[in-house]
Amino acid sequence: MRFRRFYIEGAIYFVTTVVHQRAPMFSDAAMVELLLDTLR
C-alpha cells in the first residue's frame, strides 16, 4: 500500500482515535509519543 504525506504549511490537525474495545492506550505518555512520531 502506498501512503502519501499531505502537507499544508501552518495547518493544524485534529485527530480522533478509538482503539480496540476502547482501551485507554493514550493515557500512557509513551503511546502518545509513538502516535505523534508516526504522524510527523
Biopython code that builds the backbone (N, CA, C, O; Angstrom):
import numpy as np
from Bio.PDB.StructureBuilder import StructureBuilder

atoms = [
    (1, "MET", "N", (0.844, -1.172, 0.000)),
    (1, "MET", "CA", (0.000, 0.000, 0.000)),
    (1, "MET", "C", (0.895, 1.244, 0.000)),
    (1, "MET", "O", (1.891, 1.291, 0.723)),
    (2, "ARG", "N", (0.553, 2.224, -0.787)),
    (2, "ARG", "CA", (1.329, 3.452, -0.853)),
    (2, "ARG", "C", (0.649, 4.552, -0.047)),
    (2, "ARG", "O", (-0.555, 4.776, -0.163)),
    (3, "PHE", "N", (1.432, 5.219, 0.756)),
    (3, "PHE", "CA", (0.918, 6.345, 1.522)),
    (3, "PHE", "C", (1.613, 7.605, 1.044)),
    (3, "PHE", "O", (2.814, 7.591, 0.773)),
    (4, "ARG", "N", (0.881, 8.674, 0.942)),
    (4, "ARG", "CA", (1.457, 9.958, 0.582)),
    (4, "ARG", "C", (1.196, 10.930, 1.712)),
    (4, "ARG", "O", (0.136, 10.917, 2.338)),
    (5, "ARG", "N", (2.165, 11.756, 1.955)),
    (5, "ARG", "CA", (2.022, 12.747, 3.017)),
    (5, "ARG", "C", (1.391, 14.009, 2.436)),
    (5, "ARG", "O", (1.892, 14.568, 1.461)),
    (6, "PHE", "N", (0.306, 14.446, 3.030)),
    (6, "PHE", "CA", (-0.387, 15.663, 2.618)),
    (6, "PHE", "C", (0.057, 16.764, 3.565)),
    (6, "PHE", "O", (-0.035, 16.608, 4.782)),
    (7, "TYR", "N", (0.536, 17.873, 3.023)),
    (7, "TYR", "CA", (1.087, 18.928, 3.862)),
    (7, "TYR", "C", (0.530, 20.284, 3.449)),
    (7, "TYR", "O", (0.546, 20.642, 2.271)),
    (8, "ILE", "N", (0.046, 21.021, 4.412)),
    (8, "ILE", "CA", (-0.350, 22.407, 4.220)),
    (8, "ILE", "C", (0.409, 23.217, 5.269)),
    (8, "ILE", "O", (0.243, 23.005, 6.470)),
    (9, "GLU", "N", (1.246, 24.148, 4.802)),
    (9, "GLU", "CA", (2.063, 24.927, 5.726)),
    (9, "GLU", "C", (1.196, 25.665, 6.746)),
    (9, "GLU", "O", (0.222, 26.324, 6.381)),
    (10, "GLY", "N", (1.555, 25.548, 8.023)),
    (10, "GLY", "CA", (0.845, 26.226, 9.093)),
    (10, "GLY", "C", (-0.469, 25.583, 9.503)),
    (10, "GLY", "O", (-1.186, 26.124, 10.346)),
    (11, "ALA", "N", (-0.792, 24.442, 8.922)),
    (11, "ALA", "CA", (-2.064, 23.780, 9.233)),
    (11, "ALA", "C", (-2.011, 23.109, 10.606)),
    (11, "ALA", "O", (-0.945, 22.716, 11.079)),
    (12, "ILE", "N", (-3.156, 22.991, 11.219)),
    (12, "ILE", "CA", (-3.312, 22.277, 12.491)),
    (12, "ILE", "C", (-4.255, 21.113, 12.238)),
    (12, "ILE", "O", (-5.300, 21.284, 11.611)),
    (13, "TYR", "N", (-3.898, 19.939, 12.719)),
    (13, "TYR", "CA", (-4.708, 18.748, 12.507)),
    (13, "TYR", "C", (-5.303, 18.292, 13.833)),
    (13, "TYR", "O", (-4.623, 18.286, 14.859)),
    (14, "PHE", "N", (-6.551, 17.919, 13.804)),
    (14, "PHE", "CA", (-7.239, 17.373, 14.968)),
    (14, "PHE", "C", (-7.540, 15.921, 14.645)),
    (14, "PHE", "O", (-8.296, 15.626, 13.719)),
    (15, "VAL", "N", (-6.946, 15.013, 15.411)),
    (15, "VAL", "CA", (-7.085, 13.583, 15.142)),
    (15, "VAL", "C", (-7.857, 12.939, 16.286)),
    (15, "VAL", "O", (-7.496, 13.102, 17.452)),
    (16, "THR", "N", (-8.907, 12.216, 15.958)),
    (16, "THR", "CA", (-9.623, 11.446, 16.961)),
    (16, "THR", "C", (-9.358, 9.976, 16.703)),
    (16, "THR", "O", (-9.304, 9.542, 15.552)),
    (17, "THR", "N", (-9.196, 9.218, 17.758)),
    (17, "THR", "CA", (-8.845, 7.813, 17.617)),
    (17, "THR", "C", (-9.617, 6.974, 18.616)),
    (17, "THR", "O", (-9.727, 7.329, 19.789)),
    (18, "VAL", "N", (-10.146, 5.869, 18.146)),
    (18, "VAL", "CA", (-10.760, 4.880, 19.027)),
    (18, "VAL", "C", (-10.020, 3.568, 18.784)),
    (18, "VAL", "O", (-9.880, 3.130, 17.643)),
    (19, "VAL", "N", (-9.555, 2.953, 19.848)),
    (19, "VAL", "CA", (-8.819, 1.702, 19.724)),
    (19, "VAL", "C", (-9.708, 0.515, 20.083)),
    (19, "VAL", "O", (-10.822, 0.686, 20.577)),
    (20, "HIS", "N", (-9.212, -0.663, 19.834)),
    (20, "HIS", "CA", (-9.949, -1.898, 20.085)),
    (20, "HIS", "C", (-10.523, -1.915, 21.497)),
    (20, "HIS", "O", (-9.798, -1.742, 22.477)),
    (21, "GLN", "N", (-11.797, -2.118, 21.585)),
    (21, "GLN", "CA", (-12.547, -2.183, 22.848)),
    (21, "GLN", "C", (-12.350, -0.929, 23.713)),
    (21, "GLN", "O", (-12.441, -0.975, 24.940)),
    (22, "ARG", "N", (-12.082, 0.175, 23.038)),
    (22, "ARG", "CA", (-11.908, 1.476, 23.701)),
    (22, "ARG", "C", (-10.902, 1.445, 24.856)),
    (22, "ARG", "O", (-11.083, 2.111, 25.876)),
    (23, "ALA", "N", (-9.848, 0.662, 24.672)),
    (23, "ALA", "CA", (-8.777, 0.590, 25.680)),
    (23, "ALA", "C", (-8.133, 1.974, 25.829)),
    (23, "ALA", "O", (-7.929, 2.664, 24.831)),
    (24, "PRO", "N", (-7.812, 2.384, 27.050)),
    (24, "PRO", "CA", (-7.260, 3.727, 27.283)),
    (24, "PRO", "C", (-5.765, 3.811, 26.948)),
    (24, "PRO", "O", (-4.959, 4.178, 27.803)),
    (25, "MET", "N", (-5.392, 3.471, 25.707)),
    (25, "MET", "CA", (-3.986, 3.432, 25.304)),
    (25, "MET", "C", (-3.295, 4.778, 25.426)),
    (25, "MET", "O", (-2.114, 4.837, 25.771)),
    (26, "PHE", "N", (-4.009, 5.857, 25.151)),
    (26, "PHE", "CA", (-3.364, 7.158, 25.109)),
    (26, "PHE", "C", (-3.313, 7.845, 26.468)),
    (26, "PHE", "O", (-3.002, 9.033, 26.551)),
    (27, "SER", "N", (-3.614, 7.114, 27.521)),
    (27, "SER", "CA", (-3.356, 7.640, 28.865)),
    (27, "SER", "C", (-1.897, 7.375, 29.235)),
    (27, "SER", "O", (-1.401, 7.889, 30.239)),
    (28, "ASP", "N", (-1.213, 6.571, 28.418)),
    (28, "ASP", "CA", (0.210, 6.274, 28.595)),
    (28, "ASP", "C", (1.008, 7.237, 27.704)),
    (28, "ASP", "O", (0.845, 7.227, 26.484)),
    (29, "ALA", "N", (1.861, 8.063, 28.304)),
    (29, "ALA", "CA", (2.613, 9.078, 27.564)),
    (29, "ALA", "C", (3.473, 8.470, 26.455)),
    (29, "ALA", "O", (3.659, 9.099, 25.413)),
    (30, "ALA", "N", (3.995, 7.273, 26.657)),
    (30, "ALA", "CA", (4.820, 6.626, 25.633)),
    (30, "ALA", "C", (3.997, 6.315, 24.381)),
    (30, "ALA", "O", (4.504, 6.415, 23.264)),
    (31, "MET", "N", (2.736, 5.941, 24.565)),
    (31, "MET", "CA", (1.869, 5.648, 23.434)),
    (31, "MET", "C", (1.514, 6.933, 22.676)),
    (31, "MET", "O", (1.420, 6.928, 21.449)),
    (32, "VAL", "N", (1.320, 8.012, 23.403)),
    (32, "VAL", "CA", (1.046, 9.312, 22.772)),
    (32, "VAL", "C", (2.264, 9.728, 21.944)),
    (32, "VAL", "O", (2.115, 10.187, 20.812)),
    (33, "GLU", "N", (3.455, 9.572, 22.499)),
    (33, "GLU", "CA", (4.676, 9.931, 21.777)),
    (33, "GLU", "C", (4.838, 9.074, 20.519)),
    (33, "GLU", "O", (5.244, 9.580, 19.473)),
    (34, "LEU", "N", (4.524, 7.788, 20.616)),
    (34, "LEU", "CA", (4.595, 6.908, 19.450)),
    (34, "LEU", "C", (3.636, 7.383, 18.360)),
    (34, "LEU", "O", (4.001, 7.406, 17.184)),
    (35, "LEU", "N", (2.426, 7.759, 18.733)),
    (35, "LEU", "CA", (1.462, 8.270, 17.761)),
    (35, "LEU", "C", (1.988, 9.545, 17.104)),
    (35, "LEU", "O", (1.940, 9.681, 15.881)),
    (36, "LEU", "N", (2.491, 10.478, 17.916)),
    (36, "LEU", "CA", (2.999, 11.745, 17.375)),
    (36, "LEU", "C", (4.188, 11.522, 16.453)),
    (36, "LEU", "O", (4.290, 12.160, 15.405)),
    (37, "ASP", "N", (5.084, 10.625, 16.834)),
    (37, "ASP", "CA", (6.237, 10.311, 15.979)),
    (37, "ASP", "C", (5.786, 9.729, 14.650)),
    (37, "ASP", "O", (6.381, 10.009, 13.610)),
    (38, "THR", "N", (4.749, 8.931, 14.683)),
    (38, "THR", "CA", (4.219, 8.320, 13.462)),
    (38, "THR", "C", (3.605, 9.379, 12.552)),
    (38, "THR", "O", (3.746, 9.311, 11.331)),
    (39, "LEU", "N", (2.932, 10.345, 13.138)),
    (39, "LEU", "CA", (2.274, 11.380, 12.349)),
    (39, "LEU", "C", (3.241, 12.431, 11.805)),
    (39, "LEU", "O", (2.924, 13.127, 10.841)),
    (40, "ARG", "N", (4.405, 12.546, 12.413)),
    (40, "ARG", "CA", (5.379, 13.578, 11.983)),
    (40, "ARG", "C", (6.037, 13.215, 10.707)),
    (40, "ARG", "O", (6.876, 13.966, 10.209)),
]
sb = StructureBuilder()
sb.init_structure("model")
sb.init_model(0)
sb.init_chain("A")
sb.init_seg("    ")
for serial, (resi, resn, name, xyz) in enumerate(atoms, 1):
    if name == "N":
        sb.init_residue(resn, " ", resi, " ")
    sb.init_atom(name, np.array(xyz, "f"), 0.0, 1.0, " ", f" {name:<3s}", serial, name[0])
structure = sb.get_structure()
